Amino acid sequence: MKTLLRFAPVAFLAVFFTLFMTSCAAIGDIFKAGAYTGIIGVIVVIAVAIWLISKLFGGGGRNS
């Protein structure tokens, strides 16, 4: 049960962004803001995705 509760906030955020952030709106906002904002946004999204994958699959260097 503790393991399930540990991933609940991450799952909630994933569902929230999936339901409420449409890709068309996000792309339109990026084009309005400019190229540098888009590049920074892509880097941030990739970094967050790598961080989430490492957390889900036991990254962090602890061997239990």
WOHULIN-V868223 format. One record per residue. PSI is psi in whole degrees, 0 to 359 (* if undefined). OMEGA is omega in whole degrees, 0 to 359 (NA if undefined). D_CENTER is the distance of its C-alpha to the mean C-alpha in Angstrom with 2 decimals. Layout:
{{PSI:OMEGA:D_CENTER} {PSI:OMEGA:D_CENTER}}
This chain:
{{323:179:23.85} {322:180:22.33} {319:179:19.81} {316:180:18.80} {334:180:18.53} {327:182:16.44} {358:183:13.51} {314:180:14.20} {322:179:12.01} {317:179:8.82} {320:179:10.35} {314:179:11.32} {320:180:8.10} {315:179:7.00} {319:180:10.60} {310:182:10.83} {327:179:8.47} {320:184:10.12} {325:190:13.45} {350:179:13.63} {98:178:11.88} {147:184:14.17} {326:180:13.79} {317:179:17.34} {319:180:16.91} {316:180:13.97} {320:178:16.10} {318:178:19.13} {322:179:17.80} {316:179:16.82} {327:178:20.36} {324:185:21.92} {327:179:20.38} {171:186:21.37} {318:182:20.59} {322:177:19.59} {321:178:16.97} {318:179:15.57} {314:179:15.73} {319:179:14.06} {318:179:11.20} {318:179:10.86} {318:179:11.16} {317:180:8.51} {318:179:5.89} {318:179:7.77} {318:179:8.04} {320:178:4.67} {317:178:4.95} {319:179:8.44} {316:179:8.21} {318:180:6.81} {320:179:9.45} {324:177:11.94} {319:182:11.73} {325:184:12.21} {21:170:15.01} {30:176:16.76} {162:178:16.05} {351:174:17.79} {4:179:21.33} {128:176:22.83} {109:181:25.20} {*:NA:26.16}}
